[in-house]
Amino acid sequence: ARALRAGWRANGLGDGDGDGGGGERASAVGATTGASAFGRRRPRRRLASVSASTKASTKASGAGWARSLDDKLRAKSTTTRKLPAQEEAARRLASGIGATICVRTVLAPLERVKIEYLLNRSALKPEALVRSIFTKEGLGGFWKGNLLNLARTAPYKAINFCAFDTYRGFVIKAFPEGSDGRKIGTLCAGAGAGVTAVLTCFPMDVLRTRLLTTGGKAKYGSLIQCVKTMYTQEGLSTFYRGITPALVSMAPNAAVYYTIYDGLKHRRMAQLDEELRVRIAATKDMRERAKLEREYPSKTVEASNMMLFGALAGVASEASTYPFEVIRRRMQMQGGRSSASMVFGREALRRMTVTLRSIVRKQGVRGLYAGLGPSCIQVLPSASLGFFS
């Protein structure tokens, strides 16, 4: 309103109150004064014509200013401030960590059920196990160990993200855009970031496993006490027990995930291309036809399908490498004095093989998939909730 009034004043059209009424009154007074000064009386019709002309010019000027103001506001609302690369990265990192915390907290009951099958070797059916946890520990029992899980996964996400950004920066400087070296380097940067995050956060995973095992809380007490006891009795390398199967499973897990994900995505894009081709052939209007031809081939897949493909690929990769997780957890539970050779290298591989044979001998092949059901059930809501968060 202030902008409109300023416009009308600048054009000498009054204060803009009403429908150009101020300008109309000023013009009428001016016309009457002019008539008196020349000593003759103008016809009423001429005065009405001047008034109508002034009113039209007032409306036109007001509309012009309104359009100008509207254009400025629209331009301001649609113009997005380009964020610096560092701030953009920080925002993506913060949103990723926030989504991870949200997903882990909401799905903690499924994780607790999985741990009972995986670590405590529960033989109860899922519904009986849920009742047992609720009876013994109440509702809060389903979130037992969740803070430790968050203390592991949130830093893992941050370190993975920052490490990948750093390694990719080296790759971008070393290889030109579009080259095979850039593609292979980016793949290696992703793998290196994953290894860096695992090496950094693995001790928290070991601590969580020890404390969630039946009798673990009574044996170790608090988290700080658990760290002291393990370090005193077993040595520093015990915090990396089971890291060999964790590192070995990373490559096949990623290979299965991206193979299935890309396969489903390309298949959907082929379907969209076929649908678009049929529409182009059936369209008679040349303008509409040209518009459809510009959209061919399809560039994107619907967000809902992308989430579904991610969930299916997640289930497949989880199932294909799940025995490595079982072996890792069992190795983390092993006590006794530890050394670096037992954690990395040939001795670690030998221990991994021994643990595998022990599980199969005692529980059969089925023992390698203990807790797989709850783990796979988590994947779809995890993908959806993470995307939404």
Contacts in CASP RR format, 6 or more apart in sequence:
PFRMAT RR
TARGET T0000
AUTHOR 0000-0000-0000
METHOD contacts of the structure
MODEL  1
ARALRAGWRANGLGDGDGDGGGGERASAVGATTGASAFGRRRPRRRLASV
SASTKASTKASGAGWARSLDDKLRAKSTTTRKLPAQEEAARRLASGIGAT
ICVRTVLAPLERVKIEYLLNRSALKPEALVRSIFTKEGLGGFWKGNLLNL
ARTAPYKAINFCAFDTYRGFVIKAFPEGSDGRKIGTLCAGAGAGVTAVLT
CFPMDVLRTRLLTTGGKAKYGSLIQCVKTMYTQEGLSTFYRGITPALVSM
APNAAVYYTIYDGLKHRRMAQLDEELRVRIAATKDMRERAKLEREYPSKT
VEASNMMLFGALAGVASEASTYPFEVIRRRMQMQGGRSSASMVFGREALR
RMTVTLRSIVRKQGVRGLYAGLGPSCIQVLPSASLGFFS
3 65 0 8 1.000
3 69 0 8 1.000
4 16 0 8 1.000
4 62 0 8 1.000
4 65 0 8 1.000
4 66 0 8 1.000
4 69 0 8 1.000
5 15 0 8 1.000
5 16 0 8 1.000
7 13 0 8 1.000
7 61 0 8 1.000
7 62 0 8 1.000
7 65 0 8 1.000
8 14 0 8 1.000
8 15 0 8 1.000
8 16 0 8 1.000
8 20 0 8 1.000
8 23 0 8 1.000
8 58 0 8 1.000
8 61 0 8 1.000
8 62 0 8 1.000
8 65 0 8 1.000
9 15 0 8 1.000
11 61 0 8 1.000
12 23 0 8 1.000
12 26 0 8 1.000
13 20 0 8 1.000
13 22 0 8 1.000
13 23 0 8 1.000
13 26 0 8 1.000
13 54 0 8 1.000
13 57 0 8 1.000
13 58 0 8 1.000
13 61 0 8 1.000
14 20 0 8 1.000
14 21 0 8 1.000
14 22 0 8 1.000
14 23 0 8 1.000
14 26 0 8 1.000
15 22 0 8 1.000
16 22 0 8 1.000
16 23 0 8 1.000
16 58 0 8 1.000
19 55 0 8 1.000
19 59 0 8 1.000
20 55 0 8 1.000
20 58 0 8 1.000
20 59 0 8 1.000
21 55 0 8 1.000
21 58 0 8 1.000
23 54 0 8 1.000
23 55 0 8 1.000
23 58 0 8 1.000
24 51 0 8 1.000
24 54 0 8 1.000
24 55 0 8 1.000
24 58 0 8 1.000
27 50 0 8 1.000
27 51 0 8 1.000
27 54 0 8 1.000
28 47 0 8 1.000
28 50 0 8 1.000
28 51 0 8 1.000
31 42 0 8 1.000
31 47 0 8 1.000
31 50 0 8 1.000
31 51 0 8 1.000
32 47 0 8 1.000
35 41 0 8 1.000
35 42 0 8 1.000
83 91 0 8 1.000
89 161 0 8 1.000
89 165 0 8 1.000
92 161 0 8 1.000
93 157 0 8 1.000
93 158 0 8 1.000
93 161 0 8 1.000
93 162 0 8 1.000
95 389 0 8 1.000
96 157 0 8 1.000
96 161 0 8 1.000
97 154 0 8 1.000
97 157 0 8 1.000
97 158 0 8 1.000
98 154 0 8 1.000
98 389 0 8 1.000
99 385 0 8 1.000
99 386 0 8 1.000
99 389 0 8 1.000
100 153 0 8 1.000
100 154 0 8 1.000
100 157 0 8 1.000
100 386 0 8 1.000
101 150 0 8 1.000
101 153 0 8 1.000
101 154 0 8 1.000
102 385 0 8 1.000
102 386 0 8 1.000
102 389 0 8 1.000
103 382 0 8 1.000
103 385 0 8 1.000
103 386 0 8 1.000
103 389 0 8 1.000
104 111 0 8 1.000
104 146 0 8 1.000
104 149 0 8 1.000
104 150 0 8 1.000
104 153 0 8 1.000
105 143 0 8 1.000
105 146 0 8 1.000
105 150 0 8 1.000
106 381 0 8 1.000
106 385 0 8 1.000
107 378 0 8 1.000
107 381 0 8 1.000
107 382 0 8 1.000
107 385 0 8 1.000
108 142 0 8 1.000
108 143 0 8 1.000
108 145 0 8 1.000
108 146 0 8 1.000
108 149 0 8 1.000
109 130 0 8 1.000
109 142 0 8 1.000
109 143 0 8 1.000
110 374 0 8 1.000
110 375 0 8 1.000
110 377 0 8 1.000
110 378 0 8 1.000
111 146 0 8 1.000
111 149 0 8 1.000
111 374 0 8 1.000
111 378 0 8 1.000
112 133 0 8 1.000
112 141 0 8 1.000
112 142 0 8 1.000
112 143 0 8 1.000
112 144 0 8 1.000
112 145 0 8 1.000
113 126 0 8 1.000
113 129 0 8 1.000
113 130 0 8 1.000
113 133 0 8 1.000
113 371 0 8 1.000
113 374 0 8 1.000
114 371 0 8 1.000
114 373 0 8 1.000
114 374 0 8 1.000
114 375 0 8 1.000
114 378 0 8 1.000
115 212 0 8 1.000
116 122 0 8 1.000
116 129 0 8 1.000
116 133 0 8 1.000
117 129 0 8 1.000
117 370 0 8 1.000
117 371 0 8 1.000
117 374 0 8 1.000
118 325 0 8 1.000
118 326 0 8 1.000
118 329 0 8 1.000
118 370 0 8 1.000
118 371 0 8 1.000
119 209 0 8 1.000
119 212 0 8 1.000
119 213 0 8 1.000
119 214 0 8 1.000
119 329 0 8 1.000
119 333 0 8 1.000
120 213 0 8 1.000
120 214 0 8 1.000
121 363 0 8 1.000
121 370 0 8 1.000
122 129 0 8 1.000
124 132 0 8 1.000
126 374 0 8 1.000
133 141 0 8 1.000
133 142 0 8 1.000
134 141 0 8 1.000
134 142 0 8 1.000
137 144 0 8 1.000
144 212 0 8 1.000
145 208 0 8 1.000
145 211 0 8 1.000
145 212 0 8 1.000
148 204 0 8 1.000
148 207 0 8 1.000
148 208 0 8 1.000
148 211 0 8 1.000
148 212 0 8 1.000
148 223 0 8 1.000
149 208 0 8 1.000
151 204 0 8 1.000
152 201 0 8 1.000
152 204 0 8 1.000
152 205 0 8 1.000
152 208 0 8 1.000
153 201 0 8 1.000
155 200 0 8 1.000
155 201 0 8 1.000
155 204 0 8 1.000
156 197 0 8 1.000
156 198 0 8 1.000
156 200 0 8 1.000
156 201 0 8 1.000
157 197 0 8 1.000
159 193 0 8 1.000
159 196 0 8 1.000
159 197 0 8 1.000
159 200 0 8 1.000
159 201 0 8 1.000
160 193 0 8 1.000
160 194 0 8 1.000
160 196 0 8 1.000
160 197 0 8 1.000
161 193 0 8 1.000
163 192 0 8 1.000
163 193 0 8 1.000
163 194 0 8 1.000
163 196 0 8 1.000
163 197 0 8 1.000
164 189 0 8 1.000
164 190 0 8 1.000
164 192 0 8 1.000
164 193 0 8 1.000
164 194 0 8 1.000
167 188 0 8 1.000
167 189 0 8 1.000
167 190 0 8 1.000
167 192 0 8 1.000
167 193 0 8 1.000
168 186 0 8 1.000
168 189 0 8 1.000
168 190 0 8 1.000
169 189 0 8 1.000
170 189 0 8 1.000
171 181 0 8 1.000
171 182 0 8 1.000
171 185 0 8 1.000
171 186 0 8 1.000
171 188 0 8 1.000
171 189 0 8 1.000
172 182 0 8 1.000
175 181 0 8 1.000
175 182 0 8 1.000
175 185 0 8 1.000
176 182 0 8 1.000
191 250 0 8 1.000
191 251 0 8 1.000
191 254 0 8 1.000
194 250 0 8 1.000
195 247 0 8 1.000
195 250 0 8 1.000
198 243 0 8 1.000
198 246 0 8 1.000
198 247 0 8 1.000
198 250 0 8 1.000
199 243 0 8 1.000
202 239 0 8 1.000
202 240 0 8 1.000
202 243 0 8 1.000
202 246 0 8 1.000
203 239 0 8 1.000
203 240 0 8 1.000
205 332 0 8 1.000
206 230 0 8 1.000
206 238 0 8 1.000
206 239 0 8 1.000
206 240 0 8 1.000
206 241 0 8 1.000
206 242 0 8 1.000
206 332 0 8 1.000
207 223 0 8 1.000
207 226 0 8 1.000
207 227 0 8 1.000
207 230 0 8 1.000
207 239 0 8 1.000
209 329 0 8 1.000
209 332 0 8 1.000
209 333 0 8 1.000
210 216 0 8 1.000
210 220 0 8 1.000
210 226 0 8 1.000
210 230 0 8 1.000
210 332 0 8 1.000
210 333 0 8 1.000
211 217 0 8 1.000
211 220 0 8 1.000
211 221 0 8 1.000
211 223 0 8 1.000
211 226 0 8 1.000
213 333 0 8 1.000
220 226 0 8 1.000
220 229 0 8 1.000
220 230 0 8 1.000
230 238 0 8 1.000
230 239 0 8 1.000
231 238 0 8 1.000
231 239 0 8 1.000
233 336 0 8 1.000
233 337 0 8 1.000
234 335 0 8 1.000
234 336 0 8 1.000
234 337 0 8 1.000
234 338 0 8 1.000
235 337 0 8 1.000
235 338 0 8 1.000
237 338 0 8 1.000
237 339 0 8 1.000
237 340 0 8 1.000
237 342 0 8 1.000
237 343 0 8 1.000
238 335 0 8 1.000
238 336 0 8 1.000
238 338 0 8 1.000
240 343 0 8 1.000
240 344 0 8 1.000
241 331 0 8 1.000
241 332 0 8 1.000
241 334 0 8 1.000
241 335 0 8 1.000
241 338 0 8 1.000
241 342 0 8 1.000
241 343 0 8 1.000
242 327 0 8 1.000
242 328 0 8 1.000
242 331 0 8 1.000
242 332 0 8 1.000
242 343 0 8 1.000
242 348 0 8 1.000
242 352 0 8 1.000
243 328 0 8 1.000
243 343 0 8 1.000
243 344 0 8 1.000
243 348 0 8 1.000
244 343 0 8 1.000
244 344 0 8 1.000
244 345 0 8 1.000
244 348 0 8 1.000
244 349 0 8 1.000
244 351 0 8 1.000
244 352 0 8 1.000
245 324 0 8 1.000
245 325 0 8 1.000
245 327 0 8 1.000
245 328 0 8 1.000
245 331 0 8 1.000
245 352 0 8 1.000
246 324 0 8 1.000
246 328 0 8 1.000
248 324 0 8 1.000
248 352 0 8 1.000
249 321 0 8 1.000
249 324 0 8 1.000
249 325 0 8 1.000
249 328 0 8 1.000
252 320 0 8 1.000
252 321 0 8 1.000
253 317 0 8 1.000
253 318 0 8 1.000
253 320 0 8 1.000
253 321 0 8 1.000
254 317 0 8 1.000
256 313 0 8 1.000
256 316 0 8 1.000
256 317 0 8 1.000
256 320 0 8 1.000
256 321 0 8 1.000
257 310 0 8 1.000
257 313 0 8 1.000
257 314 0 8 1.000
257 316 0 8 1.000
257 317 0 8 1.000
258 313 0 8 1.000
260 309 0 8 1.000
260 312 0 8 1.000
260 313 0 8 1.000
260 314 0 8 1.000
260 316 0 8 1.000
260 317 0 8 1.000
261 309 0 8 1.000
261 310 0 8 1.000
261 313 0 8 1.000
264 309 0 8 1.000
264 310 0 8 1.000
264 312 0 8 1.000
264 313 0 8 1.000
265 301 0 8 1.000
265 306 0 8 1.000
265 309 0 8 1.000
268 301 0 8 1.000
268 305 0 8 1.000
268 309 0 8 1.000
269 297 0 8 1.000
269 298 0 8 1.000
269 301 0 8 1.000
272 298 0 8 1.000
272 301 0 8 1.000
273 296 0 8 1.000
273 297 0 8 1.000
273 298 0 8 1.000
276 292 0 8 1.000
276 295 0 8 1.000
276 296 0 8 1.000
276 297 0 8 1.000
276 298 0 8 1.000
277 296 0 8 1.000
279 292 0 8 1.000
280 289 0 8 1.000
280 292 0 8 1.000
280 293 0 8 1.000
280 296 0 8 1.000
283 289 0 8 1.000
283 292 0 8 1.000
301 309 0 8 1.000
303 387 0 8 1.000
307 383 0 8 1.000
307 384 0 8 1.000
307 387 0 8 1.000
310 383 0 8 1.000
311 379 0 8 1.000
311 380 0 8 1.000
311 382 0 8 1.000
311 383 0 8 1.000
311 384 0 8 1.000
314 379 0 8 1.000
314 383 0 8 1.000
315 376 0 8 1.000
315 379 0 8 1.000
315 380 0 8 1.000
318 372 0 8 1.000
318 375 0 8 1.000
318 376 0 8 1.000
318 379 0 8 1.000
319 369 0 8 1.000
319 372 0 8 1.000
319 376 0 8 1.000
322 368 0 8 1.000
322 369 0 8 1.000
322 372 0 8 1.000
322 375 0 8 1.000
323 356 0 8 1.000
323 368 0 8 1.000
323 369 0 8 1.000
326 359 0 8 1.000
326 367 0 8 1.000
326 368 0 8 1.000
326 369 0 8 1.000
326 370 0 8 1.000
327 352 0 8 1.000
327 355 0 8 1.000
327 356 0 8 1.000
327 359 0 8 1.000
327 368 0 8 1.000
330 355 0 8 1.000
330 358 0 8 1.000
330 359 0 8 1.000
331 351 0 8 1.000
331 352 0 8 1.000
331 355 0 8 1.000
334 355 0 8 1.000
341 347 0 8 1.000
341 348 0 8 1.000
342 348 0 8 1.000
342 351 0 8 1.000
356 368 0 8 1.000
359 367 0 8 1.000
359 368 0 8 1.000
360 367 0 8 1.000
360 368 0 8 1.000
363 370 0 8 1.000
END
